[in-house]
């Protein structure tokens, strides 16, 4: 019998090949017979996978399927990434990569030089090559004066950049993101309970076209998703203290991780023993907050106004030059209808987020506590994140890709319940 895993693998890999053909092969060689190897090898492996799937009574069938999926992932994603690395290295630092990744590299360079990455002028570095696309370069790029991302990727990026410079002689931020992609993949597969569940999880997480294209382009969502996947795995295995450290690191990595905080607290509250519940919950939460503070506080102390202006005001429309209202959300609807005059206008989206988000938060936490599993925690996180992003100033296609991977994470978690008894870390 042909399983659902065969169908999903074929659909996703065959979707992946044209993306590779269009966006990767043309970088280093013309479209000739040399490209055929990138088609032939995956198609042969897909056939071998189908054969191994039909022979499930063979004791090594599952192992062989894991091996084929893994090789396909390394071959396709590795080739795609490698071509982008070398194409960029052989051209200009602002080509073949997302502009946010270039700005993060400039921020790491600034930090290595002893400058505050939240207070530098990015128009003078490689990121200065990116004009404001929303106004067709008629206005200054507001991101030249703001670094919207949180600091943990910068702190870890410094040793990555040193190591890359000392070995290959140049640094691409996706080298670090690739490590967190591996962490995300391994954590999700480990989260899954049944063998077939693990195989399907591995297929979807490796070849999710709505996420992998953004990862390869250099979007940083994989950084905090890898940490959240690791935290979910540790929660499932009842390592609450270590889970708090991983979650705290995610909080210091990207703002969407903040939306998990109430559900993380609710999960811990429901997971610890009844005796001393509040004390145990506060202990775990304090570790998470402390881990995040350890990464963010130095930058806040360095320049509170610059840090808040870049990481919060710029994103919500409170800065002198803020990110424009854009994307697929409620804000774009208001601009298109004429309710908001211009995408550059300030507008209190927080009112809509509060009106919709607070009742939803109460409903989701009550639902989660009725069956306090990692799965329910993640599903609540997904719905809450979707609503807050939809009613935010901008809701982009990369956010949809991020949400799609969150769904894979929830799928991988299954319906595990924590074992009874005290936390071994407590």
N, C-alpha and C positions, 0 to 999 in steps of 0.2 A: 504494500500500500504506500502511496505517496503521501507523506505527512505535510502538515501546514508549513513546517520549517522549510521544506523544499520549495514550495510556492513562494514564500516570502523572500527566501534567499535569491531565487531567480529574478523576481520582480525588482528587488532593490539593487542587485548587482548590475542588471541590464539597464537600470535607470542611471547607475553610477558611470557606466562606460561612456555614454555620450558627453556627460559633464567633463570627464577626463579628456576626451577627444577635443572638445571645443576650448577648454580653459587651460589645459596643461601641455598637450603634445606640441602645439604651435610655438611654445616658448623656445625650445632648443632645436627643433628640427622641423622640416617641412612635412606636409601630409603625404607621405609616401609609404612604401611597403614596410619601412621600419616600424611604423605605428602598429602594424598588424599583430606584433607580438603582444601588445597590450590588450588586444581583443582575444587572440587565440588562447593564451594561458588561462584567463578567467573562464572562458567558455568550456575548456577542457575540464577545469576544476569543478564547474557547475555540474557537468555530466558525471564526474566521479562522485560528487556529493549525492546526486540523485540515486546512483547505484548503491552507495553505502547506506542510504536511507531505506531502500527497499529490502536490505539485508539486516534488519534490526535484530534478528536472532543471533547474528554473528556477534560474539562477545566483544569484539573490538570496534563495532559499528559506531558507537558514540564517540570513542576516542578518535577514530578516523574523521568523523564529521567535525569535531572540534578542531582537529589539525587542519582540515581543508579551509574552514572558516577563518582560522587564524592566519593562514598563509595568504588567503585572499585579502584580508584586511591589511596585512603588512605590505603585500605587493601593490595593491591599488592605492591605499592612502599614503604609504611610504614613497611610492613613485611620484604621486601627485605632489606631495610636500617637497620631495627632493628637487623636482623640476622647478618648483616655485622658488626654492632657496637659491639654486644656481642661476636661474634666470634673473632674479633680483640682484644677486651679487655681481653678475656680469653686466648690469645696466645701471640703474639709479636706485638709491635706497627708498624712494617713494613709489616704486613700481612693483606690481605683482603682490601687493599686500594691502590690507585695510588701513585706512588713515589712522584709526585709533591705535593700531599696533605700532605705527611709526611714531605717534606721539608718546606712547609708553616707552619706546626705546629712547627717545629724546629725554624723557623724564628720568630714566635710569642713568643716562649720561650726565644729566644735571646733578643727580644725587651723588654719583661717583665723583663729581667735581666739587662737592660740598655746597651745592646750591639747592634751595628749596624748590622742589618740582611743582609746588602749588603757587609759586610766585614768579616764575620765569616767563619770558616772552618767547612763545613757541614759533613765532613767525620767522625767527632767525635760524632755526634748525631745519632738518629734513622735513618736518611737519609743515614748515612754511610754504612748501610746494603745493599744499592743498588749499585752494580758494574756497570761499563759501558757495557751495553748490546750490543752496536754496534761493539765493538772490542772483545766481549766475555771475558771481564775482563782483557784483556792484556794491556789496557791503563787505567790511572786514570779516574774516572768519571769527566768530565769537570764541571758538575753541583755542585760538591762538593765545588767549588770556586766561584760559581755564583748563585745568586737568580734572575731569569729572570723576575719574576712577579712584578707588580707595588704595591705600598704600602697600598692602602686603605683597602684591605682585612686583612692586618696585623693590621692596626689601629683598625678596628672593631673587629678583632679576639681577641684582648687583653681582652676587657670586656666579650666577649662570653666565653673565656677560664676561666676567673675568676668566672663567674656565674656557669659554668659547674663543675668546681672544688669544688665550695661551695655547690653544690646540689647533683649531682650524683657521684662526686669524681674523675671524669676523663673527658677528653675533646677529641672530635673527630671533626675535621674541618667541616665534613659534617653536623653537627648540625647547623652551621651557614649557610652553603650552602642551607640547607633545607628551611630556612626562605626566602632566595632569590628565591628559586624555587616557593614558594607560591606567592611571589610578582610578579614573571614572569607570573604565571598562571592567577592570578586575573587581572593583567593589560591587558593581551591578551583577556580574556573573556570580560572585560569592553570595550576594543577597538572595538569588533565586534558590528555590528549595529542591525541586525535582530536576532530574537530568535533562529531560526534554525542555523544561522551563528555562534551564541555563543555556541550552543551545539556541533557543528562540531569542532569548535576551541578547546573547552575543551577536546574533545576526542583525537584530534591529539597532543595537547601539553602534555597531561598526558601520553600517550602511544606511543609517537614517539620512536621507538626502536633504532633509530640512535643517539638519544640524551640521553635518560634516562639511558642507560647502562653506559655512561660516567659520568653522574651526580652521579649515585649510587657508581661508583668506586672512586669518589672524585675529578674529573676534575673540575676546577674552572670557566669554561665558564658560568655557570649559574649565577655567581655573577654579571658579567658585562651585561649579557643579561637581567637579572631582572631589572637592572637600565635603560637600553635602552628601554625596554618595558614600564617601568613607564614614562620615558621621552616622548615616543611616545604618550602615553595616555594623558599626560598633554598638549602636543602640539595640539592634536586633540581637547581638551577641551579649548584650547586657554589660557592656563596658562603658558605663555612663560617664565616668570621668574623662576617659580618652575621647569619647564622643563629644563631650563639651569642648575639649581643646580643638578638635577638628571643626566643630561648628563655629567656635569663636574665630578661627582662622578664616572661615567662609564669610563671617560678618565683616571682617576687615579686608575682604577681597572685592566685593561688589554689592551695591545697595539692594538688589532683589533678595539677597540672603536674609535681609532684615525681616522680610515678611514671614519667614519660618519661625521667628522667635516665639510668638505666643503659642504656637503648636508644639514647639520643642519643650517649652515650660510645661504645657499641659501633659505631654507625653511623660516627662520625667515625674511629674506629680502623680500620675496614675501608675507609674512603674515601681516606685520605691515602696518599701514596707509601710504599713499604716502607722506603726509606732515611730514617732519622730519624722513623719512625712514632710512637714514644712521645713524642718531643719535640713533634711537630706536634699530636698528640692532646691533650697536656697544655696546649698553647697555646690551642687552641680551647675546651677545657673551662674553663680559667682565665678566659677572656673571659665565658663564660656565668655562672660562679659570681660573677665580679666584678660583672657587670651586676646580678645579683640582690642581691648584698651592698650595692651602692651605694644601692638603694632601701630595704632592710630594716634595715641596720645602725643608722642614726640612731634608729629607733624602739626598737630593742633597747637601745641605749646610754641612751636617754631613761629607760626603766624596764624593765630585763630581766625582772623578775618579772611585771609586767603584760603584757608582750608574749608571753612564753612561756605564761602562764596563759590568755590569750585565744585565741591561735592554735593551741596544741597541747593543753594540759591540758583545756581546756573541751570540745574536740572528742572526746577519747579517754576522758573520764570521770575525769580526775585532779584537777579543780578542786573547790572546796567546793560550788559549784553548777554542775553540768555539763549539757550537752545530753542530753536523755533518750534512752534506747534506743528506736528507732522505725523505721518504714519497712517495707521488703520483704525485709530481709536476715536473716542468721543470728541477729543479736541479738534481733530480734522473735520469731523462732522459739523462742529460749531463754526469753524472757519469757512467751510464750503457753503453753509447756509446763510452766511453773512452775519450771524449772531456775534461773532468776533471779527473785527474789521480786518486784522492782519495776523499772519502767523507769528509775527514778532511781538505782538501785544502781550502784556501781563494779564493773567487771568487766574482767579482762585480755584484751580481744579481740586484743591484739598477739600472744598466744601462737598463736591460730588463724591469724592473718595470716602469722606466721613459718613455722608448720608447712606451710601450703599454699603461701604465696607464694615462699619461698626455692627449693624444688624447681622451681616453675613458672618463676621468673626464670631459673634455669640453663638449663632446656629452651628457653625463648623466645630467650635470647641466642644459644645454639648454633644454633637454627633461623634466626635473623636473619642470622648471619654466613655461613651457607651461600650466601645470595644477598642481599647487603647492599644492599637497595633501601629507598627511603623508604616504600614500601608495607609491607614486612615490619616496619620499625621501628614504623609506626603500628598495625599489627595486633597486634604484641607489646604495645604500650602499651595498647591497648584491652582485651585479655585480662587483663593484669596489673591494670589499674585496676578492671575488673569484679570480679575476685576480692578485691582488697583492700577495695573498698567493700562487697562482700557480707558480708565478715567484720568490718566495722567496727561502730562503735556505732550508726550510723544509715545507712540506704540508702533515699533518698527517690525520689519520682517524677521530680523534677527531675534526679537523677543518671541516670535512665534516658533522659531527654531529651538530656542531655549526651552519653551514650554513643552514642545514635543519630546525633548529629552527628559524633562521632568516626568512626563507620562511613562516613558520607558522605565525610569527609576521606580515609579510606583508599581508598575507591572512586575518588575524584578523582585520587589519586596514581598509580593504574594500576600499571604494572610497569616504571617507568623505572629504568634502571641509570645510575649516574654515568659520565660519559665518563672515559677514561683520561687520565692526566697530572696535573701538580701543581695544587693549588688556586690559582686566580688571586688569591685574597685573601691567601694565605700569604706 
